[in-house]
Amino acid sequence: MLRKITYILLSLYAILILYTIIGRYFGQGYQPIFTPLLTLLAFIFAILHASQFMGWRRASVLLGTTFSISLLFECVGVATGFVYGPYHYTEKLGIKFLNLVPLLIPITWFMMSYPAFVIAVQILKPRQKIWVWRLAVATVGALVMTAWDLAMDPLMVAGGHWIWEVQGGYFGIPVQNFWGWWLTVFVSFSVFLWLINLTPGFLDPARSQGKLFIQLAVLSYAITGFSTVITNFQAGLTGPGLVGLFSMGPWIIYTWITEENNG
């Protein structure tokens, strides 16, 4: 039953994203309600998938570390400009925590951090030294997550969701922002891996869920990523769209090929 709900959520997520893309193509304006709705759908999918991929306890710890660390880094970033560069959120994303960061933001961090974690685990072979494997998972997972922001950030700025207070070198965004993204996810994953003492052996029972089910997380990353790229093109942001395509695409393709070879 839980697996069926997981499939349904991802299908609904994909259908609604397709609806928004087609709507823009025919000149229909983007409805703001889709931002929280799509985010929550992908977030719930990630929680349910994680619970089946690694168990509820591990999934809860990953959610807790990602949510709390991303919220902490974001609050420090908005208040000081230290982590990502000087920026602030507008009112478009809803209620803000401490009047700094919309509560939707840490939900979004987990929504995409989780599939990034799955991708990293899938492509990194177990190593004799467990600490090396954990370091590699945190490093690669953070890179996979940051690849999405290369397309997403310029789009959200263009939509007025947050404002950079400086003119940065990457389509108006400070390059520091992407270092901050990588650092946020790297710290989140590192703390998670340390807290639960995770080893590559956790994959063995998860594989009984089936190769296709595991790849659903990769598919969720692909759906979100490529929809962001397409929306960039629709909005006239060709540069960020192309960067996003070539930064996310190789991770998705390589993960799929690796899993096929392992299967």
Number of C-alpha atoms within 10 A of each C-alpha: 5 11 13 8 13 20 16 13 19 21 13 15 22 19 12 16 18 14 12 17 18 12 14 15 12 8 8 11 10 12 9 10 9 13 13 16 13 17 20 17 17 26 20 17 23 25 20 20 25 23 16 18 23 16 15 15 12 18 20 15 16 25 24 15 20 28 20 14 20 24 23 14 19 25 20 16 21 19 15 13 18 15 21 24 21 19 19 19 19 15 14 13 19 15 13 15 13 9 12 18 25 21 17 18 20 20 22 19 22 25 26 23 25 27 26 30 23 21 27 22 21 22 18 16 12 15 13 8 9 14 15 12 19 24 15 19 26 26 20 23 25 25 23 25 26 27 24 25 22 27 29 21 19 21 22 15 15 13 12 14 16 18 16 17 14 12 10 14 10 15 14 13 23 19 15 17 24 21 15 19 22 22 21 24 29 23 18 24 26 17 18 22 20 11 13 12 11 15 15 15 9 12 13 10 13 16 14 11 13 12 14 12 19 22 19 19 25 23 18 23 27 19 17 20 26 19 20 26 28 19 21 23 16 14 14 12 18 16 17 22 27 16 16 24 20 12 20 24 16 12 22 20 12 14 20 18 13 14 16 10 8 10 9
